[in-house]
Amino acid sequence: GRPQHSKMYCHPNDIFPLTLTSATQELFGCRCDEDVTGDNPYKILRKEDIVQDMRMRAAVSDFSPVKQLVLDYPEDELLLVYDRDFIYGSSFYLVLTADAKERHLKPVVALGVEVALECEPLEVFAAQKTSEPQPWISLGSEQEIEEESVTDSRPRYRISRVRREFGAPIFFSDRNAMETKDGFLECTPYQDKNFSLKQMERHTGVQTIPNLKSSSTQTQWTYPRSMCTQYEPREFSEEEKENCLQSEHLKNLVNSVASRFEIAIQQNEIMDVFFDDWKALSEEDSGYGRKADPHLKEYQSFTDLHFSKEKTISNINWHPTINGVIAVAVTERLSFEDRINGSTKLLLNPSLILFWSFSDPINPQLLLECPDDVFSFEFCPSDPNIIVGGCMNGQVLTPSLSLFLSISLLTEKPTCGVVDIYSFSLFHSDKVSRMGVPMENRNGICVQIVTCAPDCCVMFWDIRAPRVLQTMADQRKQKVEEKPLENPHGVPNTFKHLDLTWKPLIRVQHISYCKTQLQLVLSTTFCPQDGELVYTDWKLEKDNDSGRLFSAKPSHRFIIHDGQVNTVRRSPFFKDIILTVGGWTFAIWKEGVMNGPIIQSSCSQKKCTVGYWSQSRPAVFFIGKEDGNIDVWDLLEKTHEPSQTQNITATQITCIKPWIVSSKQHLLAVSDHLGTLHILEIPWTLRSPSSNEKLSMSKYFEKEVDRLVYFEKRREMRAKEKKDSEAEELRKKMVRYSI
Amino acid sequence: RPDVIQPGYEPGTVVTDAVPQTTAPLGSPSEAEVEETLKRIQTHKGVIGTIVVNAEGIPIRTTLDNSTTVQYAGLLHQLTMKARSTVRDIDPQNDLTFLRIRSKKHEIMVAPDKEYLLIVIQNPSE
């Protein structure tokens, strides 16, 4: 390695080790191993250059440690030696005296550098020993001596006293330092700027790392458990079922247990052992207390002076889902001729359907404006926001109420507006007199409606598509130019046969339906205007010749009522019992019994205008009269006359509709010819059925059917007897004559 | 039975049974009889439906609609198993012969067997 010790004690006084930065080296042209090398370590520097460098770079200059020495240097050029081996501890050393410089340069010339460098310390010592005493050159050592020596730094103070006070006690007293100016010297603390260094620069290391955060959570899942299961029952295929049915085991089993079953079934047939007679007895008892008031009580009455003045109500319907809302169709009280005469005036008066709510008896809640007078309308059973209405001019409308009804029931004043009326073009040539209840298809969604009009058409509409497909075409002969519309089922009108048999105009007034299936299988009854009842089956049959489907001839026709039949209604309790009201009488029919009505009433004083079954009692129905009376018939009580009659209004009753609000409240909506809607409350006696009322009624109907059948048989028998007796007489005559 | 002499016949003739025989051997019930028996039960007054179920609760023959049948079969099968195990727990020599469930509206009768289950639903108070 390099001789480390050389810096410490082998460093003679006339050289000064220097470290020069590369910048200085470049500036002075003494770059290591380039300008100065091991072989040629000497570089002459000019004093002015050094001084200028020191001036320019001040403290930063590499020559600053030797600043004074350079300035004191007598000559103009200094020698800089490259100390390659770091003998003196630095890469360069500056020769400070001229003699040394000479010595350095000369031995190089004479001997060789290495030898000179290595022998130099010894030579220097040897030179000094043999030299003569020379005047002492101050090199700065006397300063050190001076520093070490002790001298007075200031003059000594002498404090003297007068002689007489020598040895005398001294009395000190206090004096306030603040009394006199300059009484004390204060050395105030101050913030020495030397000690508040502001670090302007700092070298620090920075390392960026991604922001890591680790956290954990634990859910407690004590044991896995399936939340839901989807399953379907296992079933056998047909052949497997057959196999089982054929097995011996099953046959033996059936035969062995059949007797047990029969015993049990017969036991139940004979008597119901669990029937509580005591409890059943009490039901009839509680009726006695309230028999005092069997009348229909007036609950509320709606009439609007503005909208239903001079008008009559043609149809009432309770809203199927919203409680306490009833819709009423108001129409003009004019006959057909008057209507034509006053048609211009009618155009100004809008035709409306009013919606009344129990909360507001003065103002109707909603007004539906229609292009023309609506004679009949129905709510769609599956979606009460849709109403289908049949108008005077033959249009069928379905306004959709969804937006309106929810908003308007809260407002005070009636909102008048029409939302989304899909109006079909004129398919009926005359007024649509009755709407069918929208029939349901298998999904429970009502997609079909049936309309009938006095132009002897009955039409089925499919309201699913926005475009209506008509499934029944108009058949009236004189309107042949009306193009038959697209008929996907190819169903011709049922009335084709009727039209051929009867010449006069047959007007269809009313339709009632039973539950239908998707293939239009339903049986209906119609009642034309002149009191006839027509019964037919809508089932489609295939014509072998043309391949088109057609409906069968109407199977039966009855003339019972002596006036226009205005009501045909099925009983809500018995699916095959129908009530018809017309003229001055009413009749009850049973489907399947084609001989005639099972019950027929006597003629009443006034014309019967409308009839309806009670919703809660199988034996009760209401008949509305021309004079504003309502007859309440209870077939279990009296069959020859109504059990009670009550006058509601002064004019003809146009429509009756009952409604069950709750088990305690049954309401009957009655509308009259003057445009007033009366809501009546049905009393307890008329709304609560007795315990076996349905059974009694069915027994009664059966009895009546038996009676009819019996009379029919008797009639036949009588006819046969008569024929026989006539034949006998003829034979006798013949015999007599022949004799 | 050639030993018995029917009146009106000459002695020595062999009289055979006039009833036409089915292919099944004498003494065991034929399928037509099974059908007839089940129909007879079904046509009693008030009977709503009849179901034949196998040992696993899968319906074999029914007069009701499919969903009702499946429901009755599954539920009654389980109940019958439970009832039978109850009876046998009390006395292992005993066994369930007939089960009648009376509800407000109907009466359900179940005849259990090793392999099959016969269910009849009746409405007693019509």
Interface residues (C-beta under 8 A of the other chain):
Chain A: P233 R234 E235 F236 K241 C244 L245 Q246 S247 E248 H249 L250 K251 N252 L253 V254 N255 V257 A258 R260 F261 E262 A264 I265 Q266 N268 E269 D272 F274 F275
Chain B: S28 P29 S30 E31 E33 V34 T37 L38 R40 I41 H44 K45 G46 V47 V52 N54 E56 G57 I58 P59 I60 R61 V70 A73 G74 T97 F98 R100 R102 E107 M109 A111 D113 K114 E115 Y116 L118 V120 Q122 P124 S125
